[in-house]
Amino acid sequence: MLTSSSAPSRAPSYATVLRTPHAVRTFGAALLGRLSYGVVPLALLLAIKDATGSYSVAGGAMALFGAASVFLSPARAALIDRYGPRRVLPPMAGLYAAVLGALALATWRPGAPPLALGALAVAAGVCTPPLGPVMRTLWSALVPDRELLQRAYSLDGVAEELLYVSGPLLVGLIVRAGRPAAGVLAGALLVFVGALALVSSPAVPREHASPGPPAAGSPDAPRLRLHGIPALRHTVLVTAAVGLCLGALELLVVAFTEQRGQAAAVSWVLAALSAGSAVGGLAYGAVRWKLSSRVRLVAAAAGMGAALVAAGLSPRLYVLVAVVAVAGLFVAPVLTTAYLIADESVDAARRTQAGAWVNTAFNAGASGGTAAVGLLVGRLPLALCFALAAAPALLCAAALARPRSRRTGAGAEAEGRVSGA
């Protein structure tokens, strides 16, 4: 915590974040590696489809890849917390890049066995390096001032949003010039070079706590268990609910545009969502908030849910674009606040895991939302589908908006760390 003499006299800017020693080098390396996450999913989907001639095989392989990547994220983050990024990231990124290389070779020409592709997709998902959680942990060390950290997380979230927009565009250029499998190779190269550049940064500690006998009173291993940290558990639930909403929204937008014979407009609606998220993230990070993190998280989740309900009532496509952009304004603030709460809820030895839980909840929620709303579209009115998609965020916000009862024991102590008690 900064003393009064070292605290900034005015709200720090995004430029202040980037002027922090080693910030640009570290952030740039992380973004280079994370660009792979915008490239690989689409490139791999196209490559497997071309190699097998089957959308079902491609979809099944990507489902396996996504499940292994998302649900094992906390375990990979635990390895980072236990042994440090310098010891874990290079071999993990090397394995991931090697498996992607094997997938690229297997899909370079038609005739690849579907079972082999599925097995390789699972292996790639298992090895996916958690560059996002690692970077957010490094931000916490680079900018210990909480106000500046809010801006760092906002900047990180907006940059990540742009990566997921630019990644598919890069795949399109690669496919036009060659084969989808070349895009998979490009993703392997990006993540490997980015990970090596990240761990070479002076911001990454050269020494890490010994994996030997723990100190007195410390856990045997820095494993994070959500049930013992109410603030983090609630945050993970809200983040999962927001992920559900967004996963459902993508499919609902497709249904909305197809009903009106404007299927080609899907990209414009989703671009409006990304643009809204970028604007909302930058604006959120620039504000000096007096409200607690918990209140901000609840308000942002409720705002996004309400906008989703309104989107279902849109009479025209241009109205949907505008309302979806409004919904996007709340996405980056939800994630930024969730990462701030995760950072505050645990000790330094478990920050990577805490951030990974938020990330896992969001991605798992998005996948579940797409699957769930797929069962409803065509069976229920579209406006009702939008309302049901918004329900998880609204219900979680309502539940957390209730006054907190007094707690005793570890749960109250853990939550007190977030509220500043």
GULUM-132071 format. One line per field, with one value per residue (C-alpha): residue in one letter; x, y, z. Coordinates in Angstrom, 3 decimals. Layout:
! residues N
residu	c(A	...)
x	c(X	...)
y	c(Y	...)
z	c(Z	...)
//
This chain:
! residues 421
residu	c(M	L	T	S	S	S	A	P	S	R	A	P	S	Y	A	T	V	L	R	T	P	H	A	V	R	T	F	G	A	A	L	L	G	R	L	S	Y	G	V	V	P	L	A	L	L	L	A	I	K	D	A	T	G	S	Y	S	V	A	G	G	A	M	A	L	F	G	A	A	S	V	F	L	S	P	A	R	A	A	L	I	D	R	Y	G	P	R	R	V	L	P	P	M	A	G	L	Y	A	A	V	L	G	A	L	A	L	A	T	W	R	P	G	A	P	P	L	A	L	G	A	L	A	V	A	A	G	V	C	T	P	P	L	G	P	V	M	R	T	L	W	S	A	L	V	P	D	R	E	L	L	Q	R	A	Y	S	L	D	G	V	A	E	E	L	L	Y	V	S	G	P	L	L	V	G	L	I	V	R	A	G	R	P	A	A	G	V	L	A	G	A	L	L	V	F	V	G	A	L	A	L	V	S	S	P	A	V	P	R	E	H	A	S	P	G	P	P	A	A	G	S	P	D	A	P	R	L	R	L	H	G	I	P	A	L	R	H	T	V	L	V	T	A	A	V	G	L	C	L	G	A	L	E	L	L	V	V	A	F	T	E	Q	R	G	Q	A	A	A	V	S	W	V	L	A	A	L	S	A	G	S	A	V	G	G	L	A	Y	G	A	V	R	W	K	L	S	S	R	V	R	L	V	A	A	A	A	G	M	G	A	A	L	V	A	A	G	L	S	P	R	L	Y	V	L	V	A	V	V	A	V	A	G	L	F	V	A	P	V	L	T	T	A	Y	L	I	A	D	E	S	V	D	A	A	R	R	T	Q	A	G	A	W	V	N	T	A	F	N	A	G	A	S	G	G	T	A	A	V	G	L	L	V	G	R	L	P	L	A	L	C	F	A	L	A	A	A	P	A	L	L	C	A	A	A	L	A	R	P	R	S	R	R	T	G	A	G	A	E	A	E	G	R	V	S	G	A)
x	c(0.000	1.380	2.024	0.408	3.655	3.910	0.245	-0.533	-2.134	-4.353	-5.945	-3.201	-3.602	-3.112	0.164	1.253	0.631	2.743	5.525	5.951	9.399	9.302	5.532	5.649	8.111	6.204	2.758	3.906	5.351	2.149	-0.008	2.152	1.586	-2.098	-2.689	-2.409	-5.682	-7.413	-5.795	-5.782	-9.509	-10.665	-7.558	-7.845	-11.565	-10.998	-7.989	-9.815	-12.857	-10.690	-8.777	-11.847	-14.559	-16.827	-18.219	-19.239	-15.694	-14.335	-16.937	-16.324	-12.552	-12.918	-15.290	-12.667	-9.947	-12.024	-13.096	-9.548	-8.230	-10.928	-11.439	-7.763	-6.858	-6.852	-4.582	-2.093	-2.236	-1.501	1.716	2.663	2.009	3.877	7.038	7.018	6.548	10.219	10.197	6.719	5.815	8.636	8.018	4.254	4.346	6.810	4.488	1.493	3.354	4.594	1.083	-0.253	2.565	1.504	-2.084	-0.944	0.992	-1.919	-4.368	-2.094	-3.667	-7.042	-7.481	-6.461	-8.090	-10.755	-9.763	-6.152	-7.228	-9.481	-6.647	-4.271	-6.924	-7.301	-3.518	-3.304	-6.056	-4.304	-1.068	-2.531	-0.300	-2.191	-0.571	-3.538	-3.585	0.213	0.166	-2.494	-0.398	2.567	0.440	-0.311	3.421	4.306	1.657	0.851	-1.238	-4.865	-6.070	-3.304	-3.960	-7.580	-6.298	-3.808	-6.536	-8.831	-6.067	-5.332	-8.987	-9.443	-6.257	-7.429	-10.766	-8.915	-6.814	-9.935	-11.126	-7.806	-6.955	-9.678	-8.751	-5.181	-6.475	-8.432	-5.259	-3.343	-6.091	-6.286	-2.540	-2.213	-3.895	-5.769	-3.089	-0.602	-2.719	-2.334	1.449	1.335	-0.554	2.056	4.870	3.122	2.492	5.995	7.826	5.480	5.933	9.729	9.750	7.477	9.618	12.745	11.296	12.896	9.350	9.257	11.108	14.215	13.815	10.646	9.656	11.145	8.761	10.214	8.771	6.278	6.711	4.869	1.179	1.282	-0.583	1.285	0.921	-0.594	-3.780	-6.843	-10.223	-13.213	-15.362	-13.007	-13.049	-16.635	-15.709	-13.895	-16.614	-19.299	-17.173	-16.658	-20.423	-21.149	-18.473	-19.871	-23.349	-22.068	-20.302	-23.594	-25.289	-22.642	-22.470	-26.235	-26.167	-23.997	-26.435	-29.446	-27.961	-27.640	-31.297	-32.434	-30.667	-31.778	-35.417	-35.165	-33.236	-30.115	-27.744	-24.734	-25.228	-24.174	-20.589	-21.741	-23.750	-20.886	-18.476	-20.754	-20.499	-16.692	-16.584	-18.890	-16.721	-13.568	-15.164	-16.654	-13.340	-11.356	-13.988	-14.270	-10.531	-10.288	-12.809	-11.795	-14.460	-15.705	-18.046	-16.721	-15.616	-18.575	-21.110	-19.452	-19.504	-23.198	-24.119	-22.206	-23.713	-27.214	-26.666	-25.555	-28.518	-30.964	-29.450	-29.808	-33.511	-33.917	-32.062	-34.757	-37.364	-35.511	-37.898	-35.156	-31.608	-30.115	-31.824	-30.322	-26.867	-27.245	-28.569	-25.922	-23.269	-24.764	-24.601	-20.944	-20.224	-20.602	-18.531	-15.007	-15.995	-17.371	-14.155	-11.883	-13.713	-13.722	-9.958	-9.472	-11.546	-9.680	-6.377	-7.509	-9.082	-5.951	-2.314	0.410	1.180	-2.246	-3.002	-2.483	-4.985	-7.533	-7.354	-7.535	-10.759	-12.361	-11.171	-12.368	-15.788	-16.278	-15.236	-17.169	-20.234	-19.954	-19.815	-22.739	-24.792	-24.408	-25.404	-28.391	-29.891	-29.450	-32.116	-34.511	-34.226	-37.009	-39.087	-39.748	-40.292	-36.979	-37.722	-38.306	-35.032	-33.213	-34.882	-33.959	-30.384	-30.232	-31.652	-28.339	-26.691	-29.790	-30.353	-26.716	-26.740	-29.960	-28.579	-25.358	-27.175	-28.794	-27.176	-24.495	-25.140	-22.448	-20.006	-17.528	-14.392	-12.396	-15.209	-15.706	-11.969	-11.474	-14.305	-13.039	-9.873	-11.923	-14.019	-10.922	-11.864)
y	c(0.000	3.405	5.991	9.409	10.895	8.434	8.394	10.264	13.662	13.145	10.189	8.209	7.740	4.775	6.386	6.172	2.424	2.020	4.220	1.795	0.171	-3.013	-2.692	-2.186	-5.022	-7.452	-6.504	-6.621	-10.116	-11.332	-9.865	-11.495	-14.878	-14.241	-13.355	-17.102	-17.529	-15.396	-17.303	-20.976	-21.727	-20.584	-21.875	-25.274	-25.511	-24.781	-27.083	-30.065	-29.456	-29.368	-32.498	-34.581	-32.947	-33.064	-30.189	-32.614	-33.922	-30.366	-29.254	-32.274	-31.792	-28.106	-28.949	-31.319	-28.705	-26.021	-28.220	-29.346	-25.799	-24.169	-26.673	-27.404	-23.718	-23.529	-26.597	-25.052	-21.795	-23.727	-24.976	-21.381	-20.289	-23.280	-23.204	-19.772	-18.655	-19.028	-22.745	-23.661	-21.455	-22.441	-26.221	-25.720	-23.384	-25.713	-28.701	-26.662	-25.424	-28.942	-30.424	-27.602	-28.349	-32.005	-30.936	-28.684	-31.539	-33.946	-31.554	-30.322	-32.836	-34.601	-38.019	-37.481	-39.989	-38.225	-40.085	-38.985	-35.379	-35.542	-36.917	-34.199	-31.529	-32.748	-32.752	-29.174	-28.075	-29.705	-27.794	-24.341	-21.886	-19.393	-16.240	-14.027	-14.976	-14.742	-11.232	-10.081	-11.422	-9.493	-6.340	-6.697	-6.711	-3.976	-1.487	-2.121	1.074	-0.129	2.795	2.256	-1.498	-0.827	1.001	-1.761	-4.404	-2.271	-1.778	-5.501	-6.386	-3.988	-5.232	-8.828	-7.901	-6.461	-9.623	-11.747	-9.445	-9.244	-12.952	-14.190	-11.434	-12.731	-16.249	-14.961	-13.522	-16.756	-18.917	-16.686	-17.035	-20.715	-23.365	-23.252	-25.543	-22.704	-20.637	-23.368	-23.219	-19.429	-19.789	-22.252	-19.865	-16.875	-18.558	-20.050	-16.812	-14.769	-17.065	-17.030	-13.244	-12.934	-15.021	-13.156	-9.864	-8.372	-8.116	-11.912	-12.919	-15.004	-16.830	-18.468	-19.924	-23.355	-26.226	-27.890	-27.911	-25.071	-22.410	-22.728	-21.975	-22.018	-24.587	-27.662	-26.290	-22.978	-24.591	-22.386	-23.675	-21.489	-22.662	-20.991	-17.563	-16.245	-13.038	-14.950	-17.603	-14.970	-13.237	-16.481	-17.095	-13.623	-13.987	-17.365	-15.823	-13.005	-15.581	-17.472	-14.289	-13.522	-17.085	-17.045	-13.589	-14.684	-17.393	-15.148	-12.500	-15.125	-16.107	-12.446	-11.600	-14.791	-14.152	-10.815	-12.131	-10.175	-12.974	-11.112	-8.436	-10.782	-9.549	-5.935	-6.731	-8.656	-5.883	-3.448	-5.683	-5.652	-1.900	-1.274	-3.466	-1.588	1.814	0.645	-0.819	2.335	4.577	2.332	2.275	6.068	6.725	7.150	4.957	5.466	2.478	-0.848	-3.523	-5.687	-2.936	-2.177	-5.845	-6.175	-2.962	-3.905	-7.415	-6.016	-3.385	-6.001	-8.226	-5.354	-4.414	-8.014	-7.996	-4.758	-6.273	-8.922	-6.189	-4.522	-3.908	-3.307	-4.410	-0.969	-0.862	-4.257	-2.996	0.021	-1.982	-4.695	-1.946	-0.718	-4.267	-4.372	-1.312	-3.511	-6.521	-5.196	-3.505	-6.825	-8.637	-5.852	-5.729	-9.517	-9.645	-6.881	-8.800	-12.008	-10.218	-8.791	-12.008	-14.133	-13.882	-13.309	-17.044	-17.817	-14.826	-16.666	-19.324	-16.717	-14.968	-18.317	-19.186	-15.961	-16.691	-20.305	-19.290	-16.766	-19.142	-22.087	-19.888	-18.708	-22.292	-23.323	-20.313	-21.126	-24.750	-23.877	-21.220	-23.534	-25.750	-22.815	-20.987	-22.132	-23.412	-20.125	-16.532	-14.809	-11.996	-14.591	-16.304	-12.988	-12.545	-16.069	-15.482	-12.351	-14.140	-15.563	-12.123	-10.472	-13.219	-13.217	-9.437	-9.532	-12.202	-10.282	-6.966	-8.200	-6.967	-9.366	-11.211	-11.280	-14.086	-15.691	-17.666	-17.909	-16.857	-13.454	-12.894	-13.670	-11.420	-8.664	-8.472	-7.392	-4.798	-3.288	-4.371)
z	c(0.000	-0.902	1.749	1.520	0.276	-2.608	-3.606	-6.812	-6.396	-9.412	-11.091	-12.868	-16.602	-18.904	-19.942	-16.299	-16.414	-19.536	-18.107	-15.219	-15.521	-17.642	-18.233	-22.015	-22.589	-20.353	-21.654	-25.264	-24.835	-23.168	-25.939	-28.607	-27.010	-26.317	-29.966	-30.482	-28.593	-31.187	-34.058	-33.059	-32.511	-35.958	-37.765	-36.079	-36.798	-40.488	-40.693	-39.161	-41.341	-44.483	-43.444	-42.619	-44.725	-41.673	-39.647	-36.899	-36.503	-36.473	-33.934	-31.711	-31.763	-30.903	-28.058	-26.636	-27.106	-25.404	-22.491	-21.719	-22.026	-19.881	-17.095	-16.480	-16.357	-12.509	-12.324	-14.753	-12.807	-9.607	-11.208	-12.021	-8.433	-7.061	-9.183	-10.831	-14.462	-15.407	-14.578	-15.840	-18.813	-21.237	-21.095	-21.065	-24.057	-25.805	-25.377	-26.527	-29.614	-30.386	-30.231	-32.410	-34.847	-34.897	-35.567	-38.400	-39.995	-39.532	-41.180	-43.974	-46.372	-46.339	-44.760	-41.141	-38.709	-36.601	-33.414	-33.752	-34.314	-31.257	-29.121	-30.308	-29.672	-26.072	-25.614	-26.908	-24.528	-21.580	-22.287	-23.024	-21.108	-18.892	-20.268	-19.316	-15.601	-15.456	-16.949	-14.501	-11.615	-12.978	-13.247	-9.531	-8.806	-11.313	-10.134	-6.449	-6.256	-6.450	-8.563	-11.076	-11.048	-12.049	-15.111	-15.860	-15.737	-17.883	-20.452	-20.367	-20.905	-23.815	-25.473	-25.078	-26.666	-29.649	-29.943	-30.264	-33.056	-34.906	-34.543	-36.917	-39.383	-39.361	-39.971	-42.945	-44.471	-43.868	-45.358	-48.419	-48.940	-48.062	-45.905	-42.570	-41.126	-41.683	-39.300	-36.662	-37.137	-36.821	-33.542	-32.252	-33.124	-31.529	-28.188	-27.964	-28.812	-26.617	-23.614	-23.919	-24.269	-21.230	-18.881	-20.024	-18.780	-15.642	-14.214	-13.833	-10.637	-11.258	-7.974	-6.721	-3.402	-2.961	-3.548	-0.451	3.103	3.672	6.277	9.566	9.181	5.368	3.264	2.085	-1.445	-2.537	-3.833	-3.934	-2.783	-3.570	-0.674	1.809	0.101	-0.171	-2.016	-4.748	-4.910	-5.439	-8.048	-9.952	-9.942	-11.307	-13.957	-15.006	-15.230	-17.439	-19.602	-19.935	-21.111	-23.705	-24.990	-25.438	-27.031	-29.958	-30.997	-30.362	-32.650	-35.382	-34.905	-34.875	-38.128	-39.867	-38.946	-40.740	-43.737	-42.745	-41.731	-43.125	-40.454	-37.614	-37.786	-37.398	-34.284	-32.677	-33.665	-31.828	-28.739	-28.904	-29.527	-26.593	-24.375	-25.400	-24.748	-21.460	-20.307	-21.044	-19.423	-16.377	-15.817	-16.043	-13.258	-9.613	-8.043	-4.483	-4.634	-3.389	-5.864	-4.852	-5.616	-8.959	-9.928	-9.064	-10.893	-14.053	-14.152	-13.641	-16.354	-18.847	-18.003	-18.398	-21.765	-22.905	-22.036	-23.992	-26.954	-27.244	-27.707	-30.597	-33.513	-36.097	-36.723	-36.116	-32.719	-31.872	-32.861	-30.563	-27.602	-27.982	-27.965	-24.678	-23.310	-24.334	-22.189	-19.109	-20.213	-19.627	-16.319	-15.039	-15.895	-14.648	-11.316	-11.056	-11.543	-8.963	-6.415	-7.234	-6.706	-3.363	-2.088	-1.888	-0.919	-3.489	-3.692	-5.196	-7.414	-10.684	-9.607	-8.499	-11.864	-13.643	-11.795	-13.048	-16.573	-16.393	-15.085	-17.879	-20.658	-19.252	-18.858	-22.463	-23.732	-21.548	-22.597	-26.275	-25.677	-23.472	-25.713	-28.682	-27.098	-26.723	-30.046	-32.340	-29.443	-27.649	-28.846	-29.460	-26.993	-24.270	-25.176	-24.714	-21.315	-20.220	-21.377	-19.220	-16.166	-14.789	-14.588	-13.138	-10.553	-9.426	-9.162	-7.123	-4.800	-4.139	-3.776	-0.574	2.659	3.798	7.010	9.680	9.200	11.494	10.837	7.664	5.358	7.021	7.238	3.556	2.456	4.725	2.692	-0.321	1.461	3.061	6.592)
//
